[in-house]
């Protein structure tokens, strides 16, 4: 039961992190969708202009991953799925 509560807390923190960076992605015609959180890994999907952008790796690592780790330090990595 405690594991499930911790998982829900982590998902909430990740969602808050994504909401904080969403305006920056939207400004460039992009967006992001949370797919799943498993153990210490977050799976996201870049949408709109972000999905085909040549800078999406930088956006994912420097923007998304860093922001998520600030909100949820237990997260070790963020993976983009297609």
N, CA, C and O atoms as a printed pandas DataFrame, in Angstrom:
     atom_number atom_name residue_name chain_id  residue_number  x_coord  y_coord  z_coord
0              1         N          UNK        A               1    0.819   -1.199    0.000
1              2        CA          UNK        A               1    0.000    0.000    0.000
2              3         C          UNK        A               1    0.861    1.260    0.000
3              4         O          UNK        A               1    0.596    2.198   -0.752
4              5         N          UNK        A               2    1.899    1.280    0.851
5              6        CA          UNK        A               2    2.768    2.454    0.924
6              7         C          UNK        A               2    3.470    2.705   -0.412
7              8         O          UNK        A               2    3.659    3.855   -0.808
8              9         N          UNK        A               3    3.852    1.638   -1.102
9             10        CA          UNK        A               3    4.491    1.776   -2.401
10            11         C          UNK        A               3    3.559    2.464   -3.389
11            12         O          UNK        A               3    4.000    3.309   -4.168
12            13         N          UNK        A               4    2.293    2.117   -3.365
13            14        CA          UNK        A               4    1.307    2.716   -4.254
14            15         C          UNK        A               4    1.146    4.205   -3.947
15            16         O          UNK        A               4    1.029    5.017   -4.864
16            17         N          UNK        A               5    1.140    4.566   -2.659
17            18        CA          UNK        A               5    1.021    5.971   -2.265
18            19         C          UNK        A               5    2.251    6.741   -2.724
19            20         O          UNK        A               5    2.123    7.848   -3.247
20            21         N          UNK        A               6    3.438    6.176   -2.539
21            22        CA          UNK        A               6    4.665    6.829   -2.998
22            23         C          UNK        A               6    4.642    7.027   -4.512
23            24         O          UNK        A               6    5.057    8.073   -5.012
24            25         N          UNK        A               7    4.154    6.017   -5.241
25            26        CA          UNK        A               7    4.063    6.107   -6.694
26            27         C          UNK        A               7    3.128    7.249   -7.091
27            28         O          UNK        A               7    3.445    8.032   -7.986
28            29         N          UNK        A               8    1.989    7.341   -6.431
29            30        CA          UNK        A               8    1.032    8.413   -6.724
30            31         C          UNK        A               8    1.633    9.786   -6.432
31            32         O          UNK        A               8    1.414   10.735   -7.185
32            33         N          UNK        A               9    2.393    9.892   -5.339
33            34        CA          UNK        A               9    3.050   11.160   -5.003
34            35         C          UNK        A               9    4.078   11.532   -6.072
35            36         O          UNK        A               9    4.180   12.695   -6.465
36            37         N          UNK        A              10    4.831   10.549   -6.536
37            38        CA          UNK        A              10    5.825   10.800   -7.574
38            39         C          UNK        A              10    5.145   11.244   -8.863
39            40         O          UNK        A              10    5.590   12.201   -9.497
40            41         N          UNK        A              11    4.080   10.566   -9.255
41            42        CA          UNK        A              11    3.345   10.941  -10.472
42            43         C          UNK        A              11    2.823   12.374  -10.350
43            44         O          UNK        A              11    2.885   13.140  -11.312
44            45         N          UNK        A              12    2.316   12.735   -9.189
45            46        CA          UNK        A              12    1.821   14.096   -8.974
46            47         C          UNK        A              12    2.942   15.116   -9.143
47            48         O          UNK        A              12    2.747   16.152   -9.780
48            49         N          UNK        A              13    4.118   14.832   -8.576
49            50        CA          UNK        A              13    5.253   15.748   -8.709
50            51         C          UNK        A              13    5.707   15.858  -10.164
51            52         O          UNK        A              13    6.062   16.941  -10.628
52            53         N          UNK        A              14    5.693   14.741  -10.873
53            54        CA          UNK        A              14    6.084   14.758  -12.286
54            55         C          UNK        A              14    5.089   15.589  -13.095
55            56         O          UNK        A              14    5.488   16.376  -13.953
56            57         N          UNK        A              15    3.808   15.415  -12.825
57            58        CA          UNK        A              15    2.782   16.196  -13.534
58            59         C          UNK        A              15    2.948   17.691  -13.263
59            60         O          UNK        A              15    2.784   18.508  -14.169
60            61         N          UNK        A              16    3.270   18.049  -12.030
61            62        CA          UNK        A              16    3.513   19.454  -11.689
62            63         C          UNK        A              16    4.713   19.985  -12.465
63            64         O          UNK        A              16    4.688   21.117  -12.949
64            65         N          UNK        A              17    5.752   19.184  -12.585
65            66        CA          UNK        A              17    6.937   19.591  -13.338
66            67         C          UNK        A              17    6.588   19.815  -14.810
67            68         O          UNK        A              17    7.005   20.806  -15.411
68            69         N          UNK        A              18    5.827   18.894  -15.377
69            70        CA          UNK        A              18    5.436   19.029  -16.786
70            71         C          UNK        A              18    4.565   20.266  -16.999
71            72         O          UNK        A              18    4.702   20.953  -18.010
72            73         N          UNK        A              19    3.683   20.548  -16.062
73            74        CA          UNK        A              19    2.845   21.747  -16.182
74            75         C          UNK        A              19    3.688   23.012  -16.126
75            76         O          UNK        A              19    3.348   24.011  -16.759
76            77         N          UNK        A              20    4.777   22.980  -15.380
77            78        CA          UNK        A              20    5.620   24.175  -15.265
78            79         C          UNK        A              20    6.401   24.464  -16.546
79            80         O          UNK        A              20    6.739   25.616  -16.818
80            81         N          UNK        A              21    6.689   23.427  -17.335
81            82        CA          UNK        A              21    7.441   23.652  -18.574
82            83         C          UNK        A              21    6.560   23.667  -19.819
83            84         O          UNK        A              21    7.009   24.045  -20.901
84            85         N          UNK        A              22    5.319   23.259  -19.663
85            86        CA          UNK        A              22    4.399   23.202  -20.804
86            87         C          UNK        A              22    4.286   24.547  -21.546
87            88         O          UNK        A              22    4.287   24.545  -22.777
88            89         N          UNK        A              23    4.189   25.694  -20.853
89            90        CA          UNK        A              23    4.087   26.968  -21.587
90            91         C          UNK        A              23    5.264   27.223  -22.536
91            92         O          UNK        A              23    5.078   27.795  -23.610
92            93         N          UNK        A              24    6.454   26.808  -22.151
93            94        CA          UNK        A              24    7.624   26.995  -23.013
94            95         C          UNK        A              24    7.531   26.119  -24.260
95            96         O          UNK        A              24    7.900   26.545  -25.355
96            97         N          UNK        A              25    7.040   24.902  -24.090
97            98        CA          UNK        A              25    6.868   24.005  -25.227
98            99         C          UNK        A              25    5.737   24.503  -26.134
99           100         O          UNK        A              25    5.864   24.486  -27.358
100          101         N          UNK        A              26    4.639   24.943  -25.529
101          102        CA          UNK        A              26    3.490   25.452  -26.292
102          103         C          UNK        A              26    3.867   26.674  -27.111
103          104         O          UNK        A              26    3.364   26.867  -28.218
104          105         N          UNK        A              27    4.749   27.494  -26.570
105          106        CA          UNK        A              27    5.172   28.712  -27.270
106          107         C          UNK        A              27    5.798   28.392  -28.622
107          108         O          UNK        A              27    5.680   29.168  -29.571
108          109         N          UNK        A              28    6.460   27.252  -28.699
109          110        CA          UNK        A              28    7.097   26.836  -29.950
110          111         C          UNK        A              28    6.241   25.845  -30.736
111          112         O          UNK        A              28    6.723   25.223  -31.683
112          113         N          UNK        A              29    4.977   25.697  -30.350
113          114        CA          UNK        A              29    4.077   24.803  -31.073
114          115         C          UNK        A              29    4.175   23.356  -30.666
115          116         O          UNK        A              29    3.736   22.472  -31.402
116          117         N          UNK        A              30    4.741   23.100  -29.510
117          118        CA          UNK        A              30    4.894   21.726  -29.052
118          119         C          UNK        A              30    4.132   21.468  -27.775
119          120         O          UNK        A              30    3.452   22.346  -27.245
120          121         N          UNK        A              31    4.254   20.258  -27.296
121          122        CA          UNK        A              31    3.620   19.867  -26.043
122          123         C          UNK        A              31    4.279   18.576  -25.579
123          124         O          UNK        A              31    5.142   18.026  -26.262
124          125         N          UNK        A              32    3.865   18.100  -24.414
125          126        CA          UNK        A              32    4.419   16.877  -23.856
126          127         C          UNK        A              32    3.309   16.116  -23.155
127          128         O          UNK        A              32    2.411   16.709  -22.558
128          129         N          UNK        A              33    3.383   14.803  -23.236
129          130        CA          UNK        A              33    2.387   13.933  -22.610
130          131         C          UNK        A              33    3.104   12.933  -21.711
131          132         O          UNK        A              33    4.073   12.300  -22.129
132          133         N          UNK        A              34    2.629   12.793  -20.486
133          134        CA          UNK        A              34    3.163   11.782  -19.585
134          135         C          UNK        A              34    2.573   10.431  -19.982
135          136         O          UNK        A              34    1.353   10.266  -20.013
136          137         N          UNK        A              35    3.434    9.478  -20.282
137          138        CA          UNK        A              35    2.995    8.136  -20.654
138          139         C          UNK        A              35    2.961    7.229  -19.430
139          140         O          UNK        A              35    1.969    6.540  -19.192
140          141         N          UNK        A              36    4.047    7.228  -18.651
141          142        CA          UNK        A              36    4.114    6.337  -17.499
142          143         C          UNK        A              36    5.267    6.732  -16.597
143          144         O          UNK        A              36    6.197    7.420  -17.017
144          145         N          UNK        A              37    5.194    6.289  -15.355
145          146        CA          UNK        A              37    6.300    6.394  -14.408
146          147         C          UNK        A              37    6.504    4.990  -13.863
147          148         O          UNK        A              37    5.626    4.428  -13.209
148          149         N          UNK        A              38    7.675    4.434  -14.141
149          150        CA          UNK        A              38    8.008    3.084  -13.669
150          151         C          UNK        A              38    9.321    3.157  -12.918
151          152         O          UNK        A              38   10.341    3.605  -13.442
152          153         N          UNK        A              39    9.266    2.704  -11.676
153          154        CA          UNK        A              39   10.422    2.769  -10.791
154          155         C          UNK        A              39   10.936    4.202  -10.780
155          156         O          UNK        A              39   10.201    5.099  -10.368
156          157         N          UNK        A              40   12.151    4.452  -11.208
157          158        CA          UNK        A              40   12.712    5.806  -11.178
158          159         C          UNK        A              40   12.856    6.400  -12.573
159          160         O          UNK        A              40   13.711    7.255  -12.805
160          161         N          UNK        A              41   12.021    5.947  -13.499
161          162        CA          UNK        A              41   12.074    6.406  -14.885
162          163         C          UNK        A              41   10.723    6.969  -15.306
163          164         O          UNK        A              41    9.673    6.383  -15.043
164          165         N          UNK        A              42   10.778    8.124  -15.966
165          166        CA          UNK        A              42    9.572    8.757  -16.493
166          167         C          UNK        A              42    9.573    8.567  -18.007
167          168         O          UNK        A              42   10.587    8.795  -18.666
168          169         N          UNK        A              43    8.437    8.152  -18.551
169          170        CA          UNK        A              43    8.266    7.982  -19.987
170          171         C          UNK        A              43    7.318    9.065  -20.478
171          172         O          UNK        A              43    6.192    9.186  -19.996
172          173         N          UNK        A              44    7.786    9.853  -21.445
173          174        CA          UNK        A              44    6.992   10.947  -21.989
174          175         C          UNK        A              44    6.953   10.855  -23.503
175          176         O          UNK        A              44    7.759   10.160  -24.121
176          177         N          UNK        A              45    6.004   11.566  -24.085
177          178        CA          UNK        A              45    5.918   11.669  -25.538
178          179         C          UNK        A              45    5.899   13.150  -25.885
179          180         O          UNK        A              45    5.057   13.909  -25.406
180          181         N          UNK        A              46    6.849   13.544  -26.732
181          182        CA          UNK        A              46    6.877   14.915  -27.226
182          183         C          UNK        A              46    5.884   15.034  -28.367
183          184         O          UNK        A              46    5.826   14.168  -29.240
184          185         N          UNK        A              47    5.102   16.106  -28.361
185          186        CA          UNK        A              47    4.026   16.284  -29.324
186          187         C          UNK        A              47    4.215   17.561  -30.133
187          188         O          UNK        A              47    5.016   18.426  -29.779
188          189         N          UNK        A              48    3.472   17.661  -31.212
189          190        CA          UNK        A              48    3.502   18.870  -32.034
190          191         C          UNK        A              48    4.875   19.107  -32.634
191          192         O          UNK        A              48    5.546   18.168  -33.065
192          193         N          UNK        A              49    5.287   20.359  -32.659
193          194        CA          UNK        A              49    6.588   20.700  -33.235
194          195         C          UNK        A              49    7.750   20.052  -32.497
195          196         O          UNK        A              49    8.819   19.865  -33.077
196          197         N          UNK        A              50    7.562   19.708  -31.239
197          198        CA          UNK        A              50    8.644   19.080  -30.462
198          199         C          UNK        A              50    8.971   17.675  -30.966
199          200         O          UNK        A              50   10.113   17.230  -30.855
200          201         N          UNK        A              51    7.994   16.983  -31.511
201          202        CA          UNK        A              51    8.231   15.599  -31.917
202          203         C          UNK        A              51    9.198   15.483  -33.085
203          204         O          UNK        A              51    9.943   14.507  -33.170
204          205         N          UNK        A              52    9.203   16.453  -33.981
205          206        CA          UNK        A              52   10.085   16.366  -35.133
206          207         C          UNK        A              52   11.259   17.332  -35.088
207          208         O          UNK        A              52   12.032   17.421  -36.041
208          209         N          UNK        A              53   11.390   18.048  -33.992
209          210        CA          UNK        A              53   12.429   19.074  -33.881
210          211         C          UNK        A              53   13.808   18.440  -33.714
211          212         O          UNK        A              53   13.967   17.448  -33.002
212          213         N          UNK        A              54   14.791   19.021  -34.373
213          214        CA          UNK        A              54   16.158   18.507  -34.262
214          215         C          UNK        A              54   16.753   18.751  -32.876
215          216         O          UNK        A              54   17.772   18.155  -32.529
216          217         N          UNK        A              55   16.130   19.617  -32.087
217          218        CA          UNK        A              55   16.630   19.908  -30.740
218          219         C          UNK        A              55   15.870   19.149  -29.659
219          220         O          UNK        A              55   16.045   19.432  -28.474
220          221         N          UNK        A              56   15.022   18.181  -30.048
221          222        CA          UNK        A              56   14.183   17.532  -29.045
222          223         C          UNK        A              56   14.987   16.755  -28.003
223          224         O          UNK        A              56   14.536   16.616  -26.866
224          225         N          UNK        A              57   16.173   16.244  -28.365
225          226        CA          UNK        A              57   17.006   15.560  -27.370
226          227         C          UNK        A              57   17.461   16.550  -26.304
227          228         O          UNK        A              57   17.429   16.246  -25.112
228          229         N          UNK        A              58   17.884   17.737  -26.740
229          230        CA          UNK        A              58   18.298   18.777  -25.786
230          231         C          UNK        A              58   17.123   19.221  -24.927
231          232         O          UNK        A              58   17.262   19.400  -23.717
232          233         N          UNK        A              59   15.974   19.398  -25.552
233          234        CA          UNK        A              59   14.777   19.780  -24.812
234          235         C          UNK        A              59   14.458   18.732  -23.760
235          236         O          UNK        A              59   14.132   19.062  -22.620
236          237         N          UNK        A              60   14.555   17.472  -24.147
237          238        CA          UNK        A              60   14.232   16.379  -23.236
238          239         C          UNK        A              60   15.211   16.342  -22.066
239          240         O          UNK        A              60   14.789   16.276  -20.912
240          241         N          UNK        A              61   16.496   16.382  -22.348
241          242        CA          UNK        A              61   17.500   16.233  -21.289
242          243         C          UNK        A              61   17.682   17.507  -20.481
243          244         O          UNK        A              61   17.660   17.466  -19.250
244          245         N          UNK        A              62   17.861   18.635  -21.151
245          246        CA          UNK        A              62   18.173   19.869  -20.441
246          247         C          UNK        A              62   16.942   20.537  -19.840
247          248         O          UNK        A              62   17.013   21.121  -18.758
248          249         N          UNK        A              63   15.826   20.453  -20.536
249          250        CA          UNK        A              63   14.619   21.104  -20.046
250          251         C          UNK        A              63   13.752   20.183  -19.225
251          252         O          UNK        A              63   13.542   20.411  -18.033
252          253         N          UNK        A              64   13.251   19.153  -19.852
253          254        CA          UNK        A              64   12.271   18.271  -19.217
254          255         C          UNK        A              64   12.894   17.473  -18.068
255          256         O          UNK        A              64   12.384   17.501  -16.948
256          257         N          UNK        A              65   13.980   16.773  -18.336
257          258        CA          UNK        A              65   14.573   15.918  -17.303
258          259         C          UNK        A              65   15.037   16.727  -16.099
259          260         O          UNK        A              65   14.785   16.332  -14.961
260          261         N          UNK        A              66   15.707   17.842  -16.328
261          262        CA          UNK        A              66   16.178   18.659  -15.208
262          263         C          UNK        A              66   15.017   19.189  -14.378
263          264         O          UNK        A              66   15.083   19.193  -13.149
264          265         N          UNK        A              67   13.957   19.634  -15.042
265          266        CA          UNK        A              67   12.798   20.157  -14.320
266          267         C          UNK        A              67   12.118   19.069  -13.506
267          268         O          UNK        A              67   11.737   19.292  -12.356
268          269         N          UNK        A              68   11.965   17.892  -14.099
269          270        CA          UNK        A              68   11.347   16.778  -13.366
270          271         C          UNK        A              68   12.195   16.403  -12.154
271          272         O          UNK        A              68   11.655   16.172  -11.072
272          273         N          UNK        A              69   13.505   16.340  -12.320
273          274        CA          UNK        A              69   14.387   15.979  -11.205
274          275         C          UNK        A              69   14.342   17.021  -10.085
275          276         O          UNK        A              69   14.519   16.676   -8.916
276          277         N          UNK        A              70   14.107   18.289  -10.429
277          278        CA          UNK        A              70   13.964   19.315   -9.398
278          279         C          UNK        A              70   12.693   19.086   -8.585
279          280         O          UNK        A              70   12.691   19.267   -7.368
280          281         N          UNK        A              71   11.629   18.693   -9.248
281          282        CA          UNK        A              71   10.351   18.452   -8.569
282          283         C          UNK        A              71   10.313   17.081   -7.892
283          284         O          UNK        A              71    9.711   16.927   -6.829
284          285         N          UNK        A              72   10.948   16.100   -8.503
285          286        CA          UNK        A              72   10.909   14.721   -7.998
286          287         C          UNK        A              72   12.321   14.134   -8.040
287          288         O          UNK        A              72   12.672   13.435   -8.990
288          289         N          UNK        A              73   13.127   14.415   -7.021
289          290        CA          UNK        A              73   14.533   13.964   -7.012
290          291         C          UNK        A              73   14.715   12.450   -7.116
291          292         O          UNK        A              73   15.800   11.979   -7.457
292          293         N          UNK        A              74   13.665   11.692   -6.826
293          294        CA          UNK        A              74   13.773   10.231   -6.920
294          295         C          UNK        A              74   13.834    9.741   -8.361
295          296         O          UNK        A              74   14.197    8.591   -8.608
296          297         N          UNK        A              75   13.488   10.589   -9.304
297          298        CA          UNK        A              75   13.542   10.220  -10.723
298          299         C          UNK        A              75   14.992   10.265  -11.194
299          300         O          UNK        A              75   15.711   11.234  -10.950
300          301         N          UNK        A              76   15.403    9.203  -11.869
301          302        CA          UNK        A              76   16.776    9.106  -12.365
302          303         C          UNK        A              76   16.911    9.467  -13.841
303          304         O          UNK        A              76   17.935   10.004  -14.264
304          305         N          UNK        A              77   15.864    9.168  -14.628
305          306        CA          UNK        A              77   15.962    9.509  -16.053
306          307         C          UNK        A              77   14.583    9.686  -16.655
307          308         O          UNK        A              77   13.572    9.224  -16.127
308          309         N          UNK        A              78   14.591   10.385  -17.800
309          310        CA          UNK        A              78   13.373   10.610  -18.563
310          311         C          UNK        A              78   13.614   10.056  -19.968
311          312         O          UNK        A              78   14.626   10.356  -20.600
312          313         N          UNK        A              79   12.677    9.252  -20.440
313          314        CA          UNK        A              79   12.794    8.596  -21.732
314          315         C          UNK        A              79   11.642    9.053  -22.622
315          316         O          UNK        A              79   10.486    9.078  -22.199
316          317         N          UNK        A              80   11.972    9.409  -23.846
317          318        CA          UNK        A              80   10.958    9.779  -24.821
318          319         C          UNK        A              80   10.529    8.549  -25.601
319          320         O          UNK        A              80   11.363    7.784  -26.086
320          321         N          UNK        A              81    9.219    8.368  -25.718
321          322        CA          UNK        A              81    8.673    7.266  -26.517
322          323         C          UNK        A              81    7.971    7.851  -27.724
323          324         O          UNK        A              81    7.469    8.974  -27.676
324          325         N          UNK        A              82    7.935    7.097  -28.799
325          326        CA          UNK        A              82    7.288    7.569  -30.040
326          327         C          UNK        A              82    5.879    7.094  -30.137
327          328         O          UNK        A              82    5.191    7.398  -31.111
